[in-house]
């Protein structure tokens, strides 16, 4: 993964964004030697989020309201 300083990113932002889009390789921008942001390529999944899509995935085997130490 490529890293660059924030001043270098500011000076070449358009070129860096083009390279990230082209090569699909993320770039980490640092400020005073510490990571500040990660520039990653956009992923278009094409999925539309639907409310309640995961509603059938959870199954409760026991009562979730009763205290743990009480016998069933």
VOPAGU-2260 file (C-alpha; in pm, 1 decimal, decimal comma):
REM VOPAGU-2260
SITE   aa  ch    i         X         Y         Z
SITE  UNK   A    0       0,0       0,0       0,0
SITE  UNK   A    1     137,5     337,6     -99,0
SITE  UNK   A    2     171,3     621,0     155,1
SITE  UNK   A    3     222,8     993,6     105,8
SITE  UNK   A    4     227,2    1308,3     314,6
SITE  UNK   A    5     -72,4    1538,7     323,1
SITE  UNK   A    6     121,8    1818,8     151,7
SITE  UNK   A    7     220,4    1583,2    -130,6
SITE  UNK   A    8    -142,6    1470,5    -161,8
SITE  UNK   A    9    -264,3    1831,0    -177,9
SITE  UNK   A   10     -20,1    1911,6    -454,7
SITE  UNK   A   11    -107,6    1605,5    -664,9
SITE  UNK   A   12    -461,3    1515,8    -553,1
SITE  UNK   A   13    -613,5    1488,3    -897,8
SITE  UNK   A   14    -332,9    1264,8   -1023,8
SITE  UNK   A   15    -342,0    1047,1    -708,9
SITE  UNK   A   16    -718,3    1000,3    -734,1
SITE  UNK   A   17    -682,3     901,9   -1097,5
SITE  UNK   A   18    -414,6     645,3   -1010,9
SITE  UNK   A   19    -626,1     497,6    -729,9
SITE  UNK   A   20    -920,8     462,0    -967,6
SITE  UNK   A   21    -701,6     309,9   -1239,3
SITE  UNK   A   22    -485,1      69,0   -1035,2
SITE  UNK   A   23    -742,7      -2,4    -759,0
SITE  UNK   A   24    -456,4      32,1    -505,3
SITE  UNK   A   25    -539,1     231,4    -188,4
SITE  UNK   A   26    -321,6     523,4     -76,0
SITE  UNK   A   27    -268,5     621,3     288,1
SITE  UNK   A   28    -226,9     994,8     350,4
SITE  UNK   A   29     -18,1    1081,7     657,7
SITE  UNK   A   30      13,7    1392,3     869,7
SITE  UNK   A   31     331,0    1426,0    1075,7
SITE  UNK   A   32     406,5    1058,1    1018,3
SITE  UNK   A   33      68,0     929,4    1142,5
SITE  UNK   A   34    -199,5     787,5     912,5
SITE  UNK   A   35    -478,0    1039,4     856,5
SITE  UNK   A   36    -697,6     895,0     581,2
SITE  UNK   A   37    -702,8     608,0     335,8
SITE  UNK   A   38    -806,6     680,9     -21,6
SITE  UNK   A   39    -974,1     370,5    -162,3
SITE  UNK   A   40   -1137,5     306,2    -498,4
SITE  UNK   A   41   -1516,5     326,0    -518,5
SITE  UNK   A   42   -1701,9      -5,4    -524,6
SITE  UNK   A   43   -2041,8      -7,8    -689,0
SITE  UNK   A   44   -2209,5    -320,7    -557,5
SITE  UNK   A   45   -2539,6    -247,7    -726,2
SITE  UNK   A   46   -2728,2    -369,3    -420,3
SITE  UNK   A   47   -3013,9    -169,0    -283,4
SITE  UNK   A   48   -3043,5    -195,2      91,9
SITE  UNK   A   49   -3382,0    -319,2     201,8
SITE  UNK   A   50   -3505,1    -271,6     557,3
SITE  UNK   A   51   -3562,1    -602,8     732,8
SITE  UNK   A   52   -3347,2    -800,1     492,2
SITE  UNK   A   53   -3174,4    -981,7     778,8
SITE  UNK   A   54   -3483,8   -1027,7     996,0
SITE  UNK   A   55   -3496,5   -1404,6     941,1
SITE  UNK   A   56   -3129,2   -1466,6    1018,2
SITE  UNK   A   57   -3150,8   -1435,4    1398,2
SITE  UNK   A   58   -3293,7   -1726,8    1594,7
SITE  UNK   A   59   -3331,6   -1713,1    1972,9
SITE  UNK   A   60   -3321,8   -2052,9    2141,0
SITE  UNK   A   61   -3411,7   -1923,8    2487,0
SITE  UNK   A   62   -3582,7   -1630,6    2650,7
SITE  UNK   A   63   -3364,7   -1319,7    2609,3
SITE  UNK   A   64   -3555,0   -1113,7    2864,2
SITE  UNK   A   65   -3513,6   -1331,7    3175,8
SITE  UNK   A   66   -3204,1   -1293,1    3394,6
SITE  UNK   A   67   -2921,4   -1537,0    3322,6
SITE  UNK   A   68   -2901,7   -1688,2    3671,2
SITE  UNK   A   69   -3272,8   -1786,7    3694,7
SITE  UNK   A   70   -3362,2   -2142,3    3591,5
SITE  UNK   A   71   -3602,0   -2175,8    3297,0
